[in-house]
Amino acid sequence: MSEPATNASSAPPAAQPRPGSETEVKLPRFSLIILFALVSIVFTALWLGLYEFLNKAIWCNGFVTGGYPHLRKE
């Protein structure tokens, strides 16, 4: 039996990725990276603002600190 002749200098056509195929690696655009960073910053600022508001609303409330006079802020 004879082996099929192959050219060792080039890969078979199926082994080369075609443009738009799943094996092609696409890097994100710079604008998307900036947009993601800005969304993250805005989310963090809102989260910390809400945390501060709820912290003051809970721990400055006389009902919560009624049994602990040393925690009252008067």
PDB file of N, CA, C and O in Angstrom:
ATOM      1  N   MET A   1       0.847  -1.171   0.000  1.00  0.00           N
ATOM      2  CA  MET A   1       0.000   0.000   0.000  1.00  0.00           C
ATOM      3  C   MET A   1       0.887   1.227   0.000  1.00  0.00           C
ATOM      4  O   MET A   1       1.913   1.273   0.680  1.00  0.00           O
ATOM      5  N   SER A   2       0.492   2.183  -0.745  1.00  0.00           N
ATOM      6  CA  SER A   2       1.301   3.404  -0.817  1.00  0.00           C
ATOM      7  C   SER A   2       0.618   4.518  -0.043  1.00  0.00           C
ATOM      8  O   SER A   2      -0.608   4.630  -0.039  1.00  0.00           O
ATOM      9  N   GLU A   3       1.425   5.336   0.608  1.00  0.00           N
ATOM     10  CA  GLU A   3       0.923   6.487   1.365  1.00  0.00           C
ATOM     11  C   GLU A   3       0.593   7.603   0.383  1.00  0.00           C
ATOM     12  O   GLU A   3       1.274   7.756  -0.632  1.00  0.00           O
ATOM     13  N   PRO A   4      -0.444   8.385   0.674  1.00  0.00           N
ATOM     14  CA  PRO A   4      -0.718   9.522  -0.214  1.00  0.00           C
ATOM     15  C   PRO A   4       0.404  10.548  -0.089  1.00  0.00           C
ATOM     16  O   PRO A   4       0.919  10.791   1.002  1.00  0.00           O
ATOM     17  N   ALA A   5       0.765  11.127  -1.184  1.00  0.00           N
ATOM     18  CA  ALA A   5       1.851  12.116  -1.205  1.00  0.00           C
ATOM     19  C   ALA A   5       1.338  13.429  -0.645  1.00  0.00           C
ATOM     20  O   ALA A   5       0.291  13.925  -1.062  1.00  0.00           O
ATOM     21  N   THR A   6       2.079  13.993   0.304  1.00  0.00           N
ATOM     22  CA  THR A   6       1.723  15.294   0.877  1.00  0.00           C
ATOM     23  C   THR A   6       2.902  16.225   0.742  1.00  0.00           C
ATOM     24  O   THR A   6       4.055  15.795   0.726  1.00  0.00           O
ATOM     25  N   ASN A   7       2.612  17.464   0.647  1.00  0.00           N
ATOM     26  CA  ASN A   7       3.643  18.484   0.563  1.00  0.00           C
ATOM     27  C   ASN A   7       3.947  18.929   1.987  1.00  0.00           C
ATOM     28  O   ASN A   7       3.072  19.480   2.655  1.00  0.00           O
ATOM     29  N   ALA A   8       5.166  18.703   2.466  1.00  0.00           N
ATOM     30  CA  ALA A   8       5.532  19.013   3.846  1.00  0.00           C
ATOM     31  C   ALA A   8       5.670  20.505   4.094  1.00  0.00           C
ATOM     32  O   ALA A   8       5.719  20.923   5.251  1.00  0.00           O
ATOM     33  N   SER A   9       5.733  21.316   3.061  1.00  0.00           N
ATOM     34  CA  SER A   9       5.947  22.749   3.262  1.00  0.00           C
ATOM     35  C   SER A   9       4.663  23.513   3.536  1.00  0.00           C
ATOM     36  O   SER A   9       4.726  24.642   4.022  1.00  0.00           O
ATOM     37  N   SER A  10       3.515  22.949   3.247  1.00  0.00           N
ATOM     38  CA  SER A  10       2.263  23.663   3.511  1.00  0.00           C
ATOM     39  C   SER A  10       1.309  22.782   4.292  1.00  0.00           C
ATOM     40  O   SER A  10       1.310  21.559   4.152  1.00  0.00           O
ATOM     41  N   ALA A  11       0.494  23.423   5.117  1.00  0.00           N
ATOM     42  CA  ALA A  11      -0.483  22.698   5.923  1.00  0.00           C
ATOM     43  C   ALA A  11      -1.693  22.369   5.067  1.00  0.00           C
ATOM     44  O   ALA A  11      -1.949  23.046   4.070  1.00  0.00           O
ATOM     45  N   PRO A  12      -2.430  21.353   5.438  1.00  0.00           N
ATOM     46  CA  PRO A  12      -3.660  21.053   4.694  1.00  0.00           C
ATOM     47  C   PRO A  12      -4.624  22.235   4.771  1.00  0.00           C
ATOM     48  O   PRO A  12      -4.602  22.978   5.752  1.00  0.00           O
ATOM     49  N   PRO A  13      -5.452  22.419   3.776  1.00  0.00           N
ATOM     50  CA  PRO A  13      -6.358  23.581   3.762  1.00  0.00           C
ATOM     51  C   PRO A  13      -7.286  23.634   4.966  1.00  0.00           C
ATOM     52  O   PRO A  13      -7.647  24.726   5.404  1.00  0.00           O
ATOM     53  N   ALA A  14      -7.684  22.496   5.513  1.00  0.00           N
ATOM     54  CA  ALA A  14      -8.602  22.501   6.657  1.00  0.00           C
ATOM     55  C   ALA A  14      -7.921  22.975   7.933  1.00  0.00           C
ATOM     56  O   ALA A  14      -8.608  23.388   8.867  1.00  0.00           O
ATOM     57  N   ALA A  15      -6.586  22.930   8.004  1.00  0.00           N
ATOM     58  CA  ALA A  15      -5.876  23.312   9.213  1.00  0.00           C
ATOM     59  C   ALA A  15      -5.667  24.819   9.327  1.00  0.00           C
ATOM     60  O   ALA A  15      -5.337  25.317  10.403  1.00  0.00           O
ATOM     61  N   GLN A  16      -5.854  25.539   8.242  1.00  0.00           N
ATOM     62  CA  GLN A  16      -5.657  26.990   8.272  1.00  0.00           C
ATOM     63  C   GLN A  16      -6.976  27.668   8.621  1.00  0.00           C
ATOM     64  O   GLN A  16      -7.991  27.423   7.968  1.00  0.00           O
ATOM     65  N   PRO A  17      -6.968  28.524   9.652  1.00  0.00           N
ATOM     66  CA  PRO A  17      -8.231  29.174  10.023  1.00  0.00           C
ATOM     67  C   PRO A  17      -8.666  30.177   8.960  1.00  0.00           C
ATOM     68  O   PRO A  17      -7.859  30.914   8.393  1.00  0.00           O
ATOM     69  N   ARG A  18      -9.947  30.175   8.718  1.00  0.00           N
ATOM     70  CA  ARG A  18     -10.507  31.137   7.774  1.00  0.00           C
ATOM     71  C   ARG A  18     -10.869  32.408   8.531  1.00  0.00           C
ATOM     72  O   ARG A  18     -11.146  32.353   9.729  1.00  0.00           O
ATOM     73  N   PRO A  19     -10.870  33.550   7.853  1.00  0.00           N
ATOM     74  CA  PRO A  19     -11.279  34.792   8.535  1.00  0.00           C
ATOM     75  C   PRO A  19     -12.700  34.656   9.062  1.00  0.00           C
ATOM     76  O   PRO A  19     -13.602  34.223   8.343  1.00  0.00           O
ATOM     77  N   GLY A  20     -12.893  35.033  10.334  1.00  0.00           N
ATOM     78  CA  GLY A  20     -14.210  34.943  10.961  1.00  0.00           C
ATOM     79  C   GLY A  20     -14.508  33.591  11.570  1.00  0.00           C
ATOM     80  O   GLY A  20     -15.615  33.382  12.068  1.00  0.00           O
ATOM     81  N   SER A  21     -13.566  32.666  11.551  1.00  0.00           N
ATOM     82  CA  SER A  21     -13.820  31.357  12.139  1.00  0.00           C
ATOM     83  C   SER A  21     -13.675  31.429  13.654  1.00  0.00           C
ATOM     84  O   SER A  21     -13.208  32.432  14.194  1.00  0.00           O
ATOM     85  N   GLU A  22     -14.081  30.359  14.336  1.00  0.00           N
ATOM     86  CA  GLU A  22     -14.051  30.342  15.801  1.00  0.00           C
ATOM     87  C   GLU A  22     -12.634  30.285  16.356  1.00  0.00           C
ATOM     88  O   GLU A  22     -12.405  30.653  17.509  1.00  0.00           O
ATOM     89  N   THR A  23     -11.686  29.830  15.553  1.00  0.00           N
ATOM     90  CA  THR A  23     -10.317  29.706  16.052  1.00  0.00           C
ATOM     91  C   THR A  23      -9.547  31.016  15.964  1.00  0.00           C
ATOM     92  O   THR A  23      -8.458  31.135  16.524  1.00  0.00           O
ATOM     93  N   GLU A  24     -10.095  31.979  15.279  1.00  0.00           N
ATOM     94  CA  GLU A  24      -9.407  33.265  15.144  1.00  0.00           C
ATOM     95  C   GLU A  24      -9.560  34.059  16.438  1.00  0.00           C
ATOM     96  O   GLU A  24     -10.659  34.154  16.984  1.00  0.00           O
ATOM     97  N   VAL A  25      -8.476  34.622  16.920  1.00  0.00           N
ATOM     98  CA  VAL A  25      -8.497  35.391  18.159  1.00  0.00           C
ATOM     99  C   VAL A  25      -8.728  36.851  17.809  1.00  0.00           C
ATOM    100  O   VAL A  25      -7.982  37.441  17.027  1.00  0.00           O
ATOM    101  N   LYS A  26      -9.775  37.429  18.401  1.00  0.00           N
ATOM    102  CA  LYS A  26     -10.074  38.836  18.169  1.00  0.00           C
ATOM    103  C   LYS A  26      -9.835  39.594  19.462  1.00  0.00           C
ATOM    104  O   LYS A  26     -10.360  39.217  20.510  1.00  0.00           O
ATOM    105  N   LEU A  27      -9.066  40.633  19.399  1.00  0.00           N
ATOM    106  CA  LEU A  27      -8.832  41.476  20.562  1.00  0.00           C
ATOM    107  C   LEU A  27      -9.933  42.518  20.642  1.00  0.00           C
ATOM    108  O   LEU A  27     -10.408  42.990  19.609  1.00  0.00           O
ATOM    109  N   PRO A  28     -10.355  42.895  21.871  1.00  0.00           N
ATOM    110  CA  PRO A  28     -11.395  43.914  21.988  1.00  0.00           C
ATOM    111  C   PRO A  28     -10.872  45.268  21.523  1.00  0.00           C
ATOM    112  O   PRO A  28      -9.683  45.569  21.627  1.00  0.00           O
ATOM    113  N   ARG A  29     -11.777  46.056  21.020  1.00  0.00           N
ATOM    114  CA  ARG A  29     -11.398  47.397  20.595  1.00  0.00           C
ATOM    115  C   ARG A  29     -11.097  48.250  21.818  1.00  0.00           C
ATOM    116  O   ARG A  29     -11.628  48.019  22.904  1.00  0.00           O
ATOM    117  N   PHE A  30     -10.248  49.226  21.621  1.00  0.00           N
ATOM    118  CA  PHE A  30      -9.835  50.113  22.704  1.00  0.00           C
ATOM    119  C   PHE A  30     -11.036  50.853  23.293  1.00  0.00           C
ATOM    120  O   PHE A  30     -11.098  51.061  24.504  1.00  0.00           O
ATOM    121  N   SER A  31     -11.995  51.253  22.445  1.00  0.00           N
ATOM    122  CA  SER A  31     -13.172  51.972  22.936  1.00  0.00           C
ATOM    123  C   SER A  31     -14.014  51.101  23.870  1.00  0.00           C
ATOM    124  O   SER A  31     -14.606  51.608  24.823  1.00  0.00           O
ATOM    125  N   LEU A  32     -14.073  49.787  23.602  1.00  0.00           N
ATOM    126  CA  LEU A  32     -14.831  48.906  24.488  1.00  0.00           C
ATOM    127  C   LEU A  32     -14.155  48.763  25.845  1.00  0.00           C
ATOM    128  O   LEU A  32     -14.830  48.649  26.868  1.00  0.00           O
ATOM    129  N   ILE A  33     -12.828  48.769  25.858  1.00  0.00           N
ATOM    130  CA  ILE A  33     -12.105  48.693  27.125  1.00  0.00           C
ATOM    131  C   ILE A  33     -12.364  49.942  27.951  1.00  0.00           C
ATOM    132  O   ILE A  33     -12.595  49.851  29.157  1.00  0.00           O
ATOM    133  N   ILE A  34     -12.326  51.104  27.317  1.00  0.00           N
ATOM    134  CA  ILE A  34     -12.599  52.370  28.009  1.00  0.00           C
ATOM    135  C   ILE A  34     -14.038  52.397  28.514  1.00  0.00           C
ATOM    136  O   ILE A  34     -14.288  52.823  29.641  1.00  0.00           O
ATOM    137  N   LEU A  35     -14.978  51.951  27.699  1.00  0.00           N
ATOM    138  CA  LEU A  35     -16.384  51.924  28.112  1.00  0.00           C
ATOM    139  C   LEU A  35     -16.582  51.009  29.317  1.00  0.00           C
ATOM    140  O   LEU A  35     -17.289  51.375  30.255  1.00  0.00           O
ATOM    141  N   PHE A  36     -15.976  49.842  29.307  1.00  0.00           N
ATOM    142  CA  PHE A  36     -16.091  48.915  30.435  1.00  0.00           C
ATOM    143  C   PHE A  36     -15.490  49.526  31.702  1.00  0.00           C
ATOM    144  O   PHE A  36     -16.046  49.369  32.789  1.00  0.00           O
ATOM    145  N   ALA A  37     -14.364  50.217  31.567  1.00  0.00           N
ATOM    146  CA  ALA A  37     -13.742  50.859  32.732  1.00  0.00           C
ATOM    147  C   ALA A  37     -14.649  51.958  33.291  1.00  0.00           C
ATOM    148  O   ALA A  37     -14.793  52.076  34.507  1.00  0.00           O
ATOM    149  N   LEU A  38     -15.253  52.753  32.428  1.00  0.00           N
ATOM    150  CA  LEU A  38     -16.149  53.819  32.908  1.00  0.00           C
ATOM    151  C   LEU A  38     -17.388  53.249  33.586  1.00  0.00           C
ATOM    152  O   LEU A  38     -17.825  53.769  34.613  1.00  0.00           O
ATOM    153  N   VAL A  39     -17.954  52.198  33.030  1.00  0.00           N
ATOM    154  CA  VAL A  39     -19.123  51.566  33.660  1.00  0.00           C
ATOM    155  C   VAL A  39     -18.736  51.020  35.032  1.00  0.00           C
ATOM    156  O   VAL A  39     -19.511  51.130  35.982  1.00  0.00           O
ATOM    157  N   SER A  40     -17.560  50.440  35.142  1.00  0.00           N
ATOM    158  CA  SER A  40     -17.094  49.909  36.428  1.00  0.00           C
ATOM    159  C   SER A  40     -16.910  51.022  37.452  1.00  0.00           C
ATOM    160  O   SER A  40     -17.265  50.856  38.619  1.00  0.00           O
ATOM    161  N   ILE A  41     -16.362  52.146  37.027  1.00  0.00           N
ATOM    162  CA  ILE A  41     -16.149  53.277  37.931  1.00  0.00           C
ATOM    163  C   ILE A  41     -17.482  53.840  38.415  1.00  0.00           C
ATOM    164  O   ILE A  41     -17.645  54.129  39.601  1.00  0.00           O
ATOM    165  N   VAL A  42     -18.431  53.995  37.500  1.00  0.00           N
ATOM    166  CA  VAL A  42     -19.749  54.524  37.880  1.00  0.00           C
ATOM    167  C   VAL A  42     -20.455  53.565  38.835  1.00  0.00           C
ATOM    168  O   VAL A  42     -21.050  54.000  39.821  1.00  0.00           O
ATOM    169  N   PHE A  43     -20.395  52.278  38.554  1.00  0.00           N
ATOM    170  CA  PHE A  43     -21.015  51.297  39.443  1.00  0.00           C
ATOM    171  C   PHE A  43     -20.390  51.355  40.832  1.00  0.00           C
ATOM    172  O   PHE A  43     -21.105  51.305  41.833  1.00  0.00           O
ATOM    173  N   THR A  44     -19.075  51.458  40.902  1.00  0.00           N
ATOM    174  CA  THR A  44     -18.393  51.519  42.196  1.00  0.00           C
ATOM    175  C   THR A  44     -18.785  52.764  42.965  1.00  0.00           C
ATOM    176  O   THR A  44     -19.021  52.695  44.171  1.00  0.00           O
ATOM    177  N   ALA A  45     -18.858  53.905  42.288  1.00  0.00           N
ATOM    178  CA  ALA A  45     -19.246  55.147  42.952  1.00  0.00           C
ATOM    179  C   ALA A  45     -20.675  55.056  43.493  1.00  0.00           C
ATOM    180  O   ALA A  45     -20.940  55.470  44.621  1.00  0.00           O
ATOM    181  N   LEU A  46     -21.584  54.521  42.697  1.00  0.00           N
ATOM    182  CA  LEU A  46     -22.968  54.370  43.165  1.00  0.00           C
ATOM    183  C   LEU A  46     -23.058  53.388  44.332  1.00  0.00           C
ATOM    184  O   LEU A  46     -23.794  53.622  45.290  1.00  0.00           O
ATOM    185  N   TRP A  47     -22.320  52.309  44.249  1.00  0.00           N
ATOM    186  CA  TRP A  47     -22.333  51.300  45.322  1.00  0.00           C
ATOM    187  C   TRP A  47     -21.827  51.906  46.633  1.00  0.00           C
ATOM    188  O   TRP A  47     -22.441  51.711  47.682  1.00  0.00           O
ATOM    189  N   LEU A  48     -20.723  52.632  46.579  1.00  0.00           N
ATOM    190  CA  LEU A  48     -20.172  53.228  47.797  1.00  0.00           C
ATOM    191  C   LEU A  48     -21.087  54.329  48.346  1.00  0.00           C
ATOM    192  O   LEU A  48     -21.211  54.480  49.561  1.00  0.00           O
ATOM    193  N   GLY A  49     -21.725  55.094  47.462  1.00  0.00           N
ATOM    194  CA  GLY A  49     -22.681  56.104  47.907  1.00  0.00           C
ATOM    195  C   GLY A  49     -23.876  55.483  48.604  1.00  0.00           C
ATOM    196  O   GLY A  49     -24.324  55.973  49.640  1.00  0.00           O
ATOM    197  N   LEU A  50     -24.392  54.401  48.033  1.00  0.00           N
ATOM    198  CA  LEU A  50     -25.518  53.702  48.657  1.00  0.00           C
ATOM    199  C   LEU A  50     -25.113  53.093  49.991  1.00  0.00           C
ATOM    200  O   LEU A  50     -25.884  53.125  50.950  1.00  0.00           O
ATOM    201  N   TYR A  51     -23.914  52.542  50.055  1.00  0.00           N
ATOM    202  CA  TYR A  51     -23.409  51.968  51.300  1.00  0.00           C
ATOM    203  C   TYR A  51     -23.322  53.036  52.392  1.00  0.00           C
ATOM    204  O   TYR A  51     -23.732  52.804  53.530  1.00  0.00           O
ATOM    205  N   GLU A  52     -22.791  54.196  52.042  1.00  0.00           N
ATOM    206  CA  GLU A  52     -22.665  55.307  53.007  1.00  0.00           C
ATOM    207  C   GLU A  52     -24.045  55.760  53.494  1.00  0.00           C
ATOM    208  O   GLU A  52     -24.254  55.980  54.687  1.00  0.00           O
ATOM    209  N   PHE A  53     -24.984  55.895  52.546  1.00  0.00           N
ATOM    210  CA  PHE A  53     -26.333  56.336  52.902  1.00  0.00           C
ATOM    211  C   PHE A  53     -27.003  55.335  53.853  1.00  0.00           C
ATOM    212  O   PHE A  53     -27.574  55.722  54.873  1.00  0.00           O
ATOM    213  N   LEU A  54     -26.926  54.053  53.506  1.00  0.00           N
ATOM    214  CA  LEU A  54     -27.564  53.048  54.360  1.00  0.00           C
ATOM    215  C   LEU A  54     -26.865  52.907  55.708  1.00  0.00           C
ATOM    216  O   LEU A  54     -27.514  52.640  56.718  1.00  0.00           O
ATOM    217  N   ASN A  55     -25.563  53.082  55.729  1.00  0.00           N
ATOM    218  CA  ASN A  55     -24.823  53.015  56.986  1.00  0.00           C
ATOM    219  C   ASN A  55     -25.281  54.133  57.932  1.00  0.00           C
ATOM    220  O   ASN A  55     -25.505  53.900  59.120  1.00  0.00           O
ATOM    221  N   LYS A  56     -25.414  55.340  57.391  1.00  0.00           N
ATOM    222  CA  LYS A  56     -25.886  56.459  58.221  1.00  0.00           C
ATOM    223  C   LYS A  56     -27.347  56.265  58.628  1.00  0.00           C
ATOM    224  O   LYS A  56     -27.722  56.550  59.765  1.00  0.00           O
ATOM    225  N   ALA A  57     -28.169  55.779  57.694  1.00  0.00           N
ATOM    226  CA  ALA A  57     -29.589  55.607  57.987  1.00  0.00           C
ATOM    227  C   ALA A  57     -29.811  54.565  59.074  1.00  0.00           C
ATOM    228  O   ALA A  57     -30.728  54.706  59.883  1.00  0.00           O
ATOM    229  N   ILE A  58     -29.003  53.542  59.107  1.00  0.00           N
ATOM    230  CA  ILE A  58     -29.202  52.478  60.094  1.00  0.00           C
ATOM    231  C   ILE A  58     -28.566  52.837  61.435  1.00  0.00           C
ATOM    232  O   ILE A  58     -29.232  52.754  62.468  1.00  0.00           O
ATOM    233  N   TRP A  59     -27.308  53.229  61.443  1.00  0.00           N
ATOM    234  CA  TRP A  59     -26.598  53.393  62.705  1.00  0.00           C
ATOM    235  C   TRP A  59     -26.821  54.740  63.368  1.00  0.00           C
ATOM    236  O   TRP A  59     -26.435  54.921  64.523  1.00  0.00           O
ATOM    237  N   CYS A  60     -27.424  55.677  62.682  1.00  0.00           N
ATOM    238  CA  CYS A  60     -27.772  56.951  63.325  1.00  0.00           C
ATOM    239  C   CYS A  60     -29.237  56.958  63.752  1.00  0.00           C
ATOM    240  O   CYS A  60     -29.747  57.995  64.176  1.00  0.00           O
ATOM    241  N   ASN A  61     -29.905  55.845  63.650  1.00  0.00           N
ATOM    242  CA  ASN A  61     -31.293  55.716  64.008  1.00  0.00           C
ATOM    243  C   ASN A  61     -31.381  55.352  65.494  1.00  0.00           C
ATOM    244  O   ASN A  61     -30.737  54.403  65.942  1.00  0.00           O
ATOM    245  N   GLY A  62     -32.182  56.111  66.257  1.00  0.00           N
ATOM    246  CA  GLY A  62     -32.327  55.873  67.683  1.00  0.00           C
ATOM    247  C   GLY A  62     -32.959  54.531  68.006  1.00  0.00           C
ATOM    248  O   GLY A  62     -32.688  53.953  69.058  1.00  0.00           O
ATOM    249  N   PHE A  63     -33.803  54.028  67.106  1.00  0.00           N
ATOM    250  CA  PHE A  63     -34.435  52.740  67.343  1.00  0.00           C
ATOM    251  C   PHE A  63     -33.387  51.614  67.332  1.00  0.00           C
ATOM    252  O   PHE A  63     -33.449  50.694  68.148  1.00  0.00           O
ATOM    253  N   VAL A  64     -32.442  51.695  66.414  1.00  0.00           N
ATOM    254  CA  VAL A  64     -31.414  50.662  66.315  1.00  0.00           C
ATOM    255  C   VAL A  64     -30.443  50.764  67.483  1.00  0.00           C
ATOM    256  O   VAL A  64     -30.065  49.750  68.069  1.00  0.00           O
ATOM    257  N   THR A  65     -30.039  51.978  67.821  1.00  0.00           N
ATOM    258  CA  THR A  65     -29.036  52.171  68.870  1.00  0.00           C
ATOM    259  C   THR A  65     -29.661  52.447  70.231  1.00  0.00           C
ATOM    260  O   THR A  65     -28.963  52.893  71.142  1.00  0.00           O
ATOM    261  N   GLY A  66     -30.955  52.196  70.393  1.00  0.00           N
ATOM    262  CA  GLY A  66     -31.640  52.493  71.651  1.00  0.00           C
ATOM    263  C   GLY A  66     -31.046  51.770  72.845  1.00  0.00           C
ATOM    264  O   GLY A  66     -30.986  52.340  73.935  1.00  0.00           O
ATOM    265  N   GLY A  67     -30.614  50.556  72.676  1.00  0.00           N
ATOM    266  CA  GLY A  67     -30.046  49.784  73.772  1.00  0.00           C
ATOM    267  C   GLY A  67     -28.558  50.023  73.942  1.00  0.00           C
ATOM    268  O   GLY A  67     -27.942  49.493  74.866  1.00  0.00           O
ATOM    269  N   TYR A  68     -27.988  50.807  73.068  1.00  0.00           N
ATOM    270  CA  TYR A  68     -26.539  51.059  73.102  1.00  0.00           C
ATOM    271  C   TYR A  68     -26.285  52.565  73.077  1.00  0.00           C
ATOM    272  O   TYR A  68     -26.016  53.124  72.014  1.00  0.00           O
ATOM    273  N   PRO A  69     -26.365  53.223  74.219  1.00  0.00           N
ATOM    274  CA  PRO A  69     -26.234  54.690  74.227  1.00  0.00           C
ATOM    275  C   PRO A  69     -24.874  55.174  73.742  1.00  0.00           C
ATOM    276  O   PRO A  69     -24.763  56.311  73.282  1.00  0.00           O
ATOM    277  N   HIS A  70     -23.859  54.364  73.828  1.00  0.00           N
ATOM    278  CA  HIS A  70     -22.543  54.811  73.376  1.00  0.00           C
ATOM    279  C   HIS A  70     -22.466  54.887  71.846  1.00  0.00           C
ATOM    280  O   HIS A  70     -21.528  55.473  71.306  1.00  0.00           O
ATOM    281  N   LEU A  71     -23.443  54.301  71.147  1.00  0.00           N
ATOM    282  CA  LEU A  71     -23.462  54.371  69.688  1.00  0.00           C
ATOM    283  C   LEU A  71     -24.269  55.549  69.162  1.00  0.00           C
ATOM    284  O   LEU A  71     -24.199  55.860  67.973  1.00  0.00           O
ATOM    285  N   ARG A  72     -25.033  56.209  70.027  1.00  0.00           N
ATOM    286  CA  ARG A  72     -25.855  57.341  69.591  1.00  0.00           C
ATOM    287  C   ARG A  72     -24.988  58.526  69.230  1.00  0.00           C
ATOM    288  O   ARG A  72     -23.997  58.837  69.891  1.00  0.00           O
ATOM    289  N   LYS A  73     -25.406  59.184  68.138  1.00  0.00           N
ATOM    290  CA  LYS A  73     -24.738  60.422  67.721  1.00  0.00           C
ATOM    291  C   LYS A  73     -25.730  61.544  67.914  1.00  0.00           C
ATOM    292  O   LYS A  73     -26.672  61.689  67.135  1.00  0.00           O
ATOM    293  N   GLU A  74     -25.526  62.330  68.937  1.00  0.00           N
ATOM    294  CA  GLU A  74     -26.460  63.418  69.233  1.00  0.00           C
ATOM    295  C   GLU A  74     -25.792  64.758  69.081  1.00  0.00           C
ATOM    296  O   GLU A  74     -26.427  65.792  69.291  1.00  0.00           O
TER     297      GLU A  74
END
